[in-house]
């Protein structure tokens, strides 16, 4: 969902979680991938 451009609040609403939980987990994913934002995630996943 993040790669599709959804905000943390939108993702949280869809998954029935706190937006802070989404933020926490995305930060971990971004750190492991060596990126800093959803924009970079989109670029990484684009062919």
PDB file with one MODEL, atoms N, CA, C and O in Angstrom:
MODEL        1
ATOM      1  N   UNK A   1       0.822  -1.192   0.000  1.00  0.00           N
ATOM      2  CA  UNK A   1       0.000   0.000   0.000  1.00  0.00           C
ATOM      3  C   UNK A   1       0.868   1.258   0.000  1.00  0.00           C
ATOM      4  O   UNK A   1       0.539   2.256  -0.642  1.00  0.00           O
ATOM      5  N   UNK A   2       1.980   1.190   0.731  1.00  0.00           N
ATOM      6  CA  UNK A   2       2.886   2.345   0.771  1.00  0.00           C
ATOM      7  C   UNK A   2       3.448   2.615  -0.613  1.00  0.00           C
ATOM      8  O   UNK A   2       3.563   3.770  -1.021  1.00  0.00           O
ATOM      9  N   UNK A   3       3.793   1.575  -1.330  1.00  0.00           N
ATOM     10  CA  UNK A   3       4.339   1.738  -2.677  1.00  0.00           C
ATOM     11  C   UNK A   3       3.297   2.267  -3.654  1.00  0.00           C
ATOM     12  O   UNK A   3       3.642   2.833  -4.691  1.00  0.00           O
ATOM     13  N   UNK A   4       2.023   2.080  -3.321  1.00  0.00           N
ATOM     14  CA  UNK A   4       0.944   2.598  -4.165  1.00  0.00           C
ATOM     15  C   UNK A   4       0.612   4.049  -3.839  1.00  0.00           C
ATOM     16  O   UNK A   4      -0.250   4.652  -4.478  1.00  0.00           O
ATOM     17  N   UNK A   5       1.304   4.611  -2.833  1.00  0.00           N
ATOM     18  CA  UNK A   5       1.108   6.020  -2.494  1.00  0.00           C
ATOM     19  C   UNK A   5       0.193   6.290  -1.322  1.00  0.00           C
ATOM     20  O   UNK A   5      -0.112   7.448  -1.037  1.00  0.00           O
ATOM     21  N   UNK A   6      -0.254   5.253  -0.635  1.00  0.00           N
ATOM     22  CA  UNK A   6      -1.136   5.452   0.516  1.00  0.00           C
ATOM     23  C   UNK A   6      -0.346   6.050   1.680  1.00  0.00           C
ATOM     24  O   UNK A   6       0.821   5.715   1.886  1.00  0.00           O
ATOM     25  N   UNK A   7      -0.988   6.930   2.431  1.00  0.00           N
ATOM     26  CA  UNK A   7      -0.350   7.511   3.614  1.00  0.00           C
ATOM     27  C   UNK A   7      -0.397   6.504   4.754  1.00  0.00           C
ATOM     28  O   UNK A   7      -1.116   5.507   4.691  1.00  0.00           O
ATOM     29  N   UNK A   8       0.380   6.781   5.795  1.00  0.00           N
ATOM     30  CA  UNK A   8       0.364   5.899   6.967  1.00  0.00           C
ATOM     31  C   UNK A   8      -1.033   5.818   7.563  1.00  0.00           C
ATOM     32  O   UNK A   8      -1.460   4.745   7.990  1.00  0.00           O
ATOM     33  N   UNK A   9      -1.743   6.925   7.599  1.00  0.00           N
ATOM     34  CA  UNK A   9      -3.112   6.925   8.144  1.00  0.00           C
ATOM     35  C   UNK A   9      -4.060   6.092   7.281  1.00  0.00           C
ATOM     36  O   UNK A   9      -4.921   5.387   7.807  1.00  0.00           O
ATOM     37  N   UNK A  10      -3.905   6.171   5.975  1.00  0.00           N
ATOM     38  CA  UNK A  10      -4.748   5.373   5.080  1.00  0.00           C
ATOM     39  C   UNK A  10      -4.448   3.886   5.237  1.00  0.00           C
ATOM     40  O   UNK A  10      -5.363   3.063   5.275  1.00  0.00           O
ATOM     41  N   UNK A  11      -3.175   3.550   5.327  1.00  0.00           N
ATOM     42  CA  UNK A  11      -2.788   2.147   5.533  1.00  0.00           C
ATOM     43  C   UNK A  11      -3.337   1.650   6.855  1.00  0.00           C
ATOM     44  O   UNK A  11      -3.882   0.548   6.935  1.00  0.00           O
ATOM     45  N   UNK A  12      -3.195   2.461   7.892  1.00  0.00           N
ATOM     46  CA  UNK A  12      -3.680   2.087   9.225  1.00  0.00           C
ATOM     47  C   UNK A  12      -5.187   1.843   9.221  1.00  0.00           C
ATOM     48  O   UNK A  12      -5.673   0.890   9.829  1.00  0.00           O
ATOM     49  N   UNK A  13      -5.914   2.708   8.535  1.00  0.00           N
ATOM     50  CA  UNK A  13      -7.368   2.546   8.474  1.00  0.00           C
ATOM     51  C   UNK A  13      -7.752   1.246   7.778  1.00  0.00           C
ATOM     52  O   UNK A  13      -8.669   0.550   8.213  1.00  0.00           O
ATOM     53  N   UNK A  14      -7.053   0.923   6.705  1.00  0.00           N
ATOM     54  CA  UNK A  14      -7.348  -0.310   5.972  1.00  0.00           C
ATOM     55  C   UNK A  14      -7.032  -1.557   6.790  1.00  0.00           C
ATOM     56  O   UNK A  14      -7.731  -2.566   6.697  1.00  0.00           O
ATOM     57  N   UNK A  15      -5.960  -1.476   7.600  1.00  0.00           N
ATOM     58  CA  UNK A  15      -5.531  -2.640   8.381  1.00  0.00           C
ATOM     59  C   UNK A  15      -6.058  -2.629   9.810  1.00  0.00           C
ATOM     60  O   UNK A  15      -5.777  -3.545  10.584  1.00  0.00           O
ATOM     61  N   UNK A  16      -6.816  -1.601  10.161  1.00  0.00           N
ATOM     62  CA  UNK A  16      -7.372  -1.421  11.505  1.00  0.00           C
ATOM     63  C   UNK A  16      -6.242  -1.445  12.549  1.00  0.00           C
ATOM     64  O   UNK A  16      -6.280  -2.198  13.522  1.00  0.00           O
ATOM     65  N   UNK A  17      -5.234  -0.589  12.304  1.00  0.00           N
ATOM     66  CA  UNK A  17      -4.100  -0.429  13.203  1.00  0.00           C
ATOM     67  C   UNK A  17      -3.875   1.057  13.431  1.00  0.00           C
ATOM     68  O   UNK A  17      -4.471   1.896  12.755  1.00  0.00           O
ATOM     69  N   UNK A  18      -3.021   1.372  14.377  1.00  0.00           N
ATOM     70  CA  UNK A  18      -2.648   2.757  14.636  1.00  0.00           C
ATOM     71  C   UNK A  18      -1.689   3.237  13.553  1.00  0.00           C
ATOM     72  O   UNK A  18      -0.853   2.472  13.071  1.00  0.00           O
ATOM     73  N   UNK A  19      -1.813   4.502  13.177  1.00  0.00           N
ATOM     74  CA  UNK A  19      -0.882   5.047  12.186  1.00  0.00           C
ATOM     75  C   UNK A  19       0.539   5.052  12.743  1.00  0.00           C
ATOM     76  O   UNK A  19       1.501   5.008  11.976  1.00  0.00           O
ATOM     77  N   UNK A  20       0.680   5.103  14.053  1.00  0.00           N
ATOM     78  CA  UNK A  20       2.012   5.042  14.664  1.00  0.00           C
ATOM     79  C   UNK A  20       2.623   3.649  14.511  1.00  0.00           C
ATOM     80  O   UNK A  20       3.839   3.518  14.369  1.00  0.00           O
ATOM     81  N   UNK A  21       1.797   2.621  14.540  1.00  0.00           N
ATOM     82  CA  UNK A  21       2.277   1.255  14.318  1.00  0.00           C
ATOM     83  C   UNK A  21       2.797   1.120  12.891  1.00  0.00           C
ATOM     84  O   UNK A  21       3.853   0.531  12.658  1.00  0.00           O
ATOM     85  N   UNK A  22       2.053   1.664  11.949  1.00  0.00           N
ATOM     86  CA  UNK A  22       2.475   1.624  10.551  1.00  0.00           C
ATOM     87  C   UNK A  22       3.790   2.366  10.388  1.00  0.00           C
ATOM     88  O   UNK A  22       4.706   1.873   9.730  1.00  0.00           O
ATOM     89  N   UNK A  23       3.891   3.551  10.984  1.00  0.00           N
ATOM     90  CA  UNK A  23       5.114   4.345  10.914  1.00  0.00           C
ATOM     91  C   UNK A  23       6.308   3.566  11.462  1.00  0.00           C
ATOM     92  O   UNK A  23       7.375   3.544  10.849  1.00  0.00           O
ATOM     93  N   UNK A  24       6.126   2.938  12.598  1.00  0.00           N
ATOM     94  CA  UNK A  24       7.196   2.161  13.229  1.00  0.00           C
ATOM     95  C   UNK A  24       7.696   1.047  12.303  1.00  0.00           C
ATOM     96  O   UNK A  24       8.901   0.880  12.115  1.00  0.00           O
ATOM     97  N   UNK A  25       6.786   0.310  11.746  1.00  0.00           N
ATOM     98  CA  UNK A  25       7.172  -0.822  10.906  1.00  0.00           C
ATOM     99  C   UNK A  25       7.754  -0.375   9.563  1.00  0.00           C
ATOM    100  O   UNK A  25       8.694  -0.991   9.060  1.00  0.00           O
ATOM    101  N   UNK A  26       7.206   0.684   8.987  1.00  0.00           N
ATOM    102  CA  UNK A  26       7.762   1.175   7.726  1.00  0.00           C
ATOM    103  C   UNK A  26       9.172   1.712   7.924  1.00  0.00           C
ATOM    104  O   UNK A  26      10.022   1.553   7.048  1.00  0.00           O
ATOM    105  N   UNK A  27       9.430   2.344   9.060  1.00  0.00           N
ATOM    106  CA  UNK A  27      10.789   2.830   9.335  1.00  0.00           C
ATOM    107  C   UNK A  27      11.776   1.669   9.350  1.00  0.00           C
ATOM    108  O   UNK A  27      12.887   1.785   8.831  1.00  0.00           O
ATOM    109  N   UNK A  28      11.374   0.558   9.942  1.00  0.00           N
ATOM    110  CA  UNK A  28      12.228  -0.622   9.964  1.00  0.00           C
ATOM    111  C   UNK A  28      12.467  -1.180   8.577  1.00  0.00           C
ATOM    112  O   UNK A  28      13.589  -1.551   8.233  1.00  0.00           O
ATOM    113  N   UNK A  29      11.420  -1.239   7.786  1.00  0.00           N
ATOM    114  CA  UNK A  29      11.540  -1.727   6.403  1.00  0.00           C
ATOM    115  C   UNK A  29      12.443  -0.796   5.598  1.00  0.00           C
ATOM    116  O   UNK A  29      13.327  -1.250   4.871  1.00  0.00           O
ATOM    117  N   UNK A  30      12.215   0.501   5.733  1.00  0.00           N
ATOM    118  CA  UNK A  30      13.029   1.469   4.999  1.00  0.00           C
ATOM    119  C   UNK A  30      14.492   1.347   5.394  1.00  0.00           C
ATOM    120  O   UNK A  30      15.365   1.401   4.527  1.00  0.00           O
ATOM    121  N   UNK A  31      14.779   1.186   6.664  1.00  0.00           N
ATOM    122  CA  UNK A  31      16.165   1.056   7.131  1.00  0.00           C
ATOM    123  C   UNK A  31      16.829  -0.174   6.515  1.00  0.00           C
ATOM    124  O   UNK A  31      17.978  -0.109   6.076  1.00  0.00           O
ATOM    125  N   UNK A  32      16.116  -1.275   6.484  1.00  0.00           N
ATOM    126  CA  UNK A  32      16.680  -2.497   5.907  1.00  0.00           C
ATOM    127  C   UNK A  32      16.924  -2.376   4.414  1.00  0.00           C
ATOM    128  O   UNK A  32      17.867  -2.960   3.881  1.00  0.00           O
ATOM    129  N   UNK A  33      16.076  -1.622   3.746  1.00  0.00           N
ATOM    130  CA  UNK A  33      16.226  -1.433   2.301  1.00  0.00           C
ATOM    131  C   UNK A  33      17.196  -0.299   1.964  1.00  0.00           C
ATOM    132  O   UNK A  33      17.569  -0.124   0.804  1.00  0.00           O
ATOM    133  N   UNK A  34      17.599   0.463   2.970  1.00  0.00           N
ATOM    134  CA  UNK A  34      18.512   1.575   2.737  1.00  0.00           C
ATOM    135  C   UNK A  34      17.853   2.764   2.071  1.00  0.00           C
ATOM    136  O   UNK A  34      18.496   3.503   1.325  1.00  0.00           O
ATOM    137  N   UNK A  35      16.556   2.951   2.343  1.00  0.00           N
ATOM    138  CA  UNK A  35      15.827   4.080   1.778  1.00  0.00           C
ATOM    139  C   UNK A  35      15.244   4.919   2.907  1.00  0.00           C
ATOM    140  O   UNK A  35      15.286   4.520   4.071  1.00  0.00           O
ATOM    141  N   UNK A  36      14.694   6.092   2.558  1.00  0.00           N
ATOM    142  CA  UNK A  36      14.183   6.999   3.587  1.00  0.00           C
ATOM    143  C   UNK A  36      12.714   7.379   3.433  1.00  0.00           C
ATOM    144  O   UNK A  36      12.139   7.980   4.340  1.00  0.00           O
ATOM    145  N   UNK A  37      12.103   7.042   2.313  1.00  0.00           N
ATOM    146  CA  UNK A  37      10.731   7.496   2.097  1.00  0.00           C
ATOM    147  C   UNK A  37       9.948   6.555   1.199  1.00  0.00           C
ATOM    148  O   UNK A  37      10.497   5.649   0.574  1.00  0.00           O
ATOM    149  N   UNK A  38       8.659   6.800   1.158  1.00  0.00           N
ATOM    150  CA  UNK A  38       7.784   6.018   0.275  1.00  0.00           C
ATOM    151  C   UNK A  38       8.113   6.302  -1.189  1.00  0.00           C
ATOM    152  O   UNK A  38       7.960   5.424  -2.039  1.00  0.00           O
ATOM    153  N   UNK A  39       8.555   7.502  -1.485  1.00  0.00           N
ATOM    154  CA  UNK A  39       8.922   7.836  -2.853  1.00  0.00           C
ATOM    155  C   UNK A  39      10.083   6.961  -3.304  1.00  0.00           C
ATOM    156  O   UNK A  39      10.091   6.452  -4.425  1.00  0.00           O
ATOM    157  N   UNK A  40      11.057   6.792  -2.428  1.00  0.00           N
ATOM    158  CA  UNK A  40      12.184   5.932  -2.770  1.00  0.00           C
ATOM    159  C   UNK A  40      11.739   4.480  -2.887  1.00  0.00           C
ATOM    160  O   UNK A  40      12.286   3.730  -3.696  1.00  0.00           O
ATOM    161  N   UNK A  41      10.754   4.075  -2.092  1.00  0.00           N
ATOM    162  CA  UNK A  41      10.217   2.716  -2.186  1.00  0.00           C
ATOM    163  C   UNK A  41       9.589   2.481  -3.553  1.00  0.00           C
ATOM    164  O   UNK A  41       9.794   1.432  -4.163  1.00  0.00           O
ATOM    165  N   UNK A  42       8.830   3.450  -4.030  1.00  0.00           N
ATOM    166  CA  UNK A  42       8.211   3.345  -5.354  1.00  0.00           C
ATOM    167  C   UNK A  42       9.283   3.201  -6.418  1.00  0.00           C
ATOM    168  O   UNK A  42       9.172   2.364  -7.314  1.00  0.00           O
ATOM    169  N   UNK A  43      10.324   4.023  -6.319  1.00  0.00           N
ATOM    170  CA  UNK A  43      11.426   3.950  -7.306  1.00  0.00           C
ATOM    171  C   UNK A  43      12.120   2.589  -7.253  1.00  0.00           C
ATOM    172  O   UNK A  43      12.477   2.028  -8.290  1.00  0.00           O
ATOM    173  N   UNK A  44      12.310   2.066  -6.053  1.00  0.00           N
ATOM    174  CA  UNK A  44      12.971   0.778  -5.881  1.00  0.00           C
ATOM    175  C   UNK A  44      12.163  -0.362  -6.501  1.00  0.00           C
ATOM    176  O   UNK A  44      12.730  -1.295  -7.070  1.00  0.00           O
ATOM    177  N   UNK A  45      10.841  -0.281  -6.388  1.00  0.00           N
ATOM    178  CA  UNK A  45       9.968  -1.351  -6.870  1.00  0.00           C
ATOM    179  C   UNK A  45       9.555  -1.203  -8.329  1.00  0.00           C
ATOM    180  O   UNK A  45       8.995  -2.128  -8.918  1.00  0.00           O
ATOM    181  N   UNK A  46       9.834  -0.037  -8.912  1.00  0.00           N
ATOM    182  CA  UNK A  46       9.477   0.176 -10.320  1.00  0.00           C
ATOM    183  C   UNK A  46      10.453  -0.571 -11.225  1.00  0.00           C
ATOM    184  O   UNK A  46      11.653  -0.625 -10.958  1.00  0.00           O
ATOM    185  N   UNK A  47       9.906  -1.151 -12.312  1.00  0.00           N
ATOM    186  CA  UNK A  47      10.771  -1.893 -13.245  1.00  0.00           C
ATOM    187  C   UNK A  47      11.691  -0.992 -14.037  1.00  0.00           C
ATOM    188  O   UNK A  47      12.472  -1.475 -14.857  1.00  0.00           O
TER     189      UNK A  47
ENDMDL
END
